Amino acid sequence: ETGVTQSPTHLIKTRGQQVTLRCSSQSGHNTVSWYQQALGQGPQFIFQYYREEENGRGNFPPRFSGLQFPNYSSELNVNALELDDSALYLCASSLKDRGYEQYFGPGTRLTVT
Amino acid sequence: AQSVTQLGSHVSVSEGALVLLRCNYSSSVPPYLFWYVQYPNQGLQLLLKYTSAATLVKGINGFEAEFKKSETSFHLTKPSAHMSDAAEYFCAVTTSGTYKYIFGTGTRLKVLA
């Protein structure tokens, strides 16, 4: 059984650029959630995807967007990057009817300069 | 809406001493509760979870937590601290229907030799 994987592990972007982060769900999981963890803080819920549609969103602006693909993998896109977007981005997968059991990936560390 | 409060952003204990990390939650419906550990520059590792079964939950690495509804608490304990326990610990809550995790701000545990 393959766990949740994320790519890349690290990346550096410049303010104003756009970035795409990727997540592969654990085998059999059909729901993906994304979280942002700024330095020194707990993770904050960004949004969740189920059946390729957004299924709940936290307090993040529209420049944070996502996709879920038929194989349940997912992308997080952030446009017009700001310095405050520097964070660890965590992806978590689960089954829709067992959403309380989310399995987290190792995260992608994004640095915006 | 759910929320989590972790009392004490920094906790220091001597090696071999009791570890007690405090977590209080707020939820209008029955919660699911979690403790995660995060080592520097790494992702989240699940220590234990409460999903409405036994109120005393045993996790990995000798950690356990007790769900106390009357006190809205889910404190994490370990009888004897080890140097390898030094890390950041996060308490999280979710509920059926939303399944978005709400994390506390974290407690950094320092273990003194």
Interface residues (C-beta under 8 A of the other chain):
Chain A: T31 S33 Y35 G40 Q41 G42 P43 Q44 F45 Q48 G56 G58 L88 L90 A92 S94 G99 Y100 E101 Q102 F104 G105 P106 G107 R109
Chain B: Y32 Y36 N41 Q42 G43 L44 L46 K49 T51 F90 A92 T94 T95 S96 T98 Y99 K100 Y101 I102 F103 G104 T105 G106
